[in-house]
Structures are given as structure tokens and as C-alpha cells.
């Protein structure tokens, strides 16, 4: 792979070659008869509801060791999609209730079973990701990063 096949986004090297363009979406028959191939495909396909359905339908006992690892990786990529969606929703919540007077932030904290300070941290992170760190957010939404890689607020 040449240097022109990679870019650096927010300090992270990203390959531009997209195997998802060459990988077909798994069918219900694939899940039943080729579970390892479904798990492998789910590691490169862009996370979506259809990929979630395929992965959710996999029976762990029918996967080889490699298929099991692939399925775990696919779950992590799908979780990243959900984390990105939650960031979008939190950003909209912050936009609707910028000063907290509508108590949407408190309602979100209750709904998510989080302390208010934790909810505020998530709101701040979501605003950063969907704002000035849009490229990083796009990598999260595409499953190339996980929430573990999200930017951390500096204490300085």
C-alpha cells in the first residue's frame, strides 16, 4: 500500500482503500450456512442496521475461533455507530437547551442513568465531535474508531 492510500485525520492514520466496496451484504442464508464469512464481512462493511441484523443473527456456537473474533470486532464497529448517533442526539439536546433551563439535560441524565456531571461531559464531547472534530466523528460513525478513542477533555 502506497503513501497515497493513507491520510492522517486528527493524528490517526486512516487507509483510504475501502474493502466494504468489494464486500456484499450478508443474506439470511449466509448467516445460517456461512457464519464465519458473515462475521468477516461485518468487520469491513460500513456499520448499518442491515449489518447489525446479520451479526445479531449469528449463533456463537457455529462460529470458528476466527469467526468469533471477527464477530467481536464487528460488534465494536456497530457500537461505534450507535455512539456516533448518540453524540448527534446529545448535540441536538444541547442546542435546544443551551443553558439547562428546559431541564432536558437533567432528563437525559435520568434517562441514561448517569450523574449530571457525566452527562455534561458527554454533551461536551458530543459537541466537540460534531463540531470542530467532524472528521473524527465521521470515523466514529463509520466504525473506524470506537468510543475508547474519543477525545478526552484536558484538565489543564
Secondary structure, 3 states (H helix, E strand, C coil): CCHHHEEEECCEEEECCCHHHHCCCCCHHHHHHCHHHHHHHHCCCCCCHHHHHHHHHCCHHHCCHHHHHHHHHHHHHHHHHHHHHHHHHHHHHHHHCCCCCCCHHHHHHHHHCCCHHHHHHHHHHHHHHHCCCHHHHHHHHCCCCCHHHCCCCCCC
